[in-house]
Amino acid sequence: MIIPAERWEKACELLEEDEKVLEFWYEEIAEEKIVIKILVDAEKSQTVIDKLKDNFSHYDTFRLLLFRVEASLPVEEEEKPEEEEETEEEEGKETRGVSREEIYAEVEDQSDLTRVYVLLTVLSAIVASIGVLRDDVAVIIGAMVIAPMLGPNMGLSLATTLADSDLARKAAKTAAIGIFLSFVVSVALGLILTVNPETPQLAARTDIGLLQVVLALAAGSAGALAYTKALSSAVIGVMVSLALVPAIAASGLLVGSAYFTKGFQALVLFFINLICINLSGVLTFITQGFEPSSWWEAGKARRLTKKALIVWLSLLAILIAGIIYTQYF
């Protein structure tokens, strides 16, 4: 943290009083500026970050930089006080993984609409379409590896949880363009190539059942947990893409080959997966304790999250009712 030199005494006092701070050091780096290096357990960093922002963010020279520490020696052995759980519950700002700022920065970066995103989306749609037509699971998985579907969907879920309209617009725009491009590419391939709707991978995307709902809910939860626990998002991204890309590719191929009914069924499966991933993403971020730093934004976020959950759940309930009706009536 960089702050004005005259505020270092207050900073030291705050850090010495905070039991979550394992250690800190400070030094002058320029005229009237000092840098303070603070060592904090990642899972307890949110409260410390919010406290520092509340006390020093109004200064022009304030800057807070977050780095992940691979190891610290000697190893700190922390004894958790009995009253700590009550304290954390009262503060309401503890998360169960990395800090809100770290996750926000990563999700925002992956929600950008870039040339690389567009290119990877087009390539993944081509590869997935070929894999579906050839009934080749290995090729389909290869398409999932390059598909950039995780970032914008997690961005939308996080934006809903934090009531961040800017991130929501960016993530929604990026996701919508990715979906549109995937569909258009698949339709074009359906016009050119011979499509057999009885191919197992195509037939599987038109046979909609409740298991697909469970799969998509699991994929969304896994994606959100990957961010909150600083896990490898590449592997989890495959699972999220597996629920989305083959379905949109199958729909485009069938529509392009004039199998409109089956193409619509595959499109319904895609939207079921999309809704489930965003719904479970929001629920996972909430259960992990993510909320805005200020109390007035937190109240707004809770209201927005409730409305979003109602919308997602209502849409999912309608689609599930349609699945049950077509299967049993």
Phi, psi and omega in degrees: 000133176252127182219167175298144183300327183288350181259007185293327179296317179295319179298315179298320180297316179296318183288324178293327181281340185274115181291343181281342180278119181283320181193156173208155179223157178214155178200155176283135179243342180197176180297123178064024175226144173228155175245134178242125177260125188237129178256120184221143173300131184305320183288347179246010187284334187299316180297319179295315179300313181296322179296317180294319178297318180298325186269335189231352186293343180279355176273141183298327184273000183294135174208129180242120181246131183252129178230142176272127181266123181290321180201154177222124181240139359288157182292131179279129176254105183266136174254118184282117178297152182297328184273002185295320181300320179293320180298315181295323180292323179292319182291324175068016183240005179280139173249169183257021179204220179285170187288160179300320182296320180295315181294319181300314181299318182291315181293319180298319179296320181281351178266359179290140176272101183241170176297323179297317179300313180298315181297315180295325178296313180297314181296319180294324178293320178296311182296317180296320180297316178295318179298320179293317181295322182274357183056042184250103183296323181298319179293321179297316178297322176300321177295324180293327181296322183267350182287125182269048187276338187293312187305301182296327179290319176291328176297319179294319179295315180293320178298321177296319181293324184262000183057044181259100185292325181296313178295323180298315179295316180297312182295318181296319179297314181296315180296317182296317179294321177298317179296315181298314180297317180299318181292315182298315179300317181293321177298317179299318178293326177294329177288329185270316188266162176276124184246124176253109183296347179274355176303131187310316182292328175286316181298325181295330181276352176254353178262091188272132178217177182290338178297326178296326177295316179298317180300314182293322177297319178295320181297316179296318178296318179297320179297314179294319178296327179300323179283315184292336180254008180057036177276172180291114181285343181296314181292316180293328179299329177298318181294317179296315179295327180299329180278343187249306191295312180300325181293315180290326177294316179297318179298314180296318179299316182291319178295317179298334179262013175071020171265073191292321181296311179293325177297322177293321179298317177295325179292323176298318177300318179300314182291328174299313179297318180298314180296315182296319181296315180290322178297310181292329176297314178298313181298322180292316178298322179294312182293337177276000173086024181272128178203161179300159184286327182264150185293326181288325175289326179297319178296317177297318181296318180297319179294316179295320180297319178299317180295317180297318180297321178297317180296310181299315181294323179295314178298318180295320180297320179296315181292320178295320177299321177295321178297312181299320181296315182290333183274327189242356182232000000 
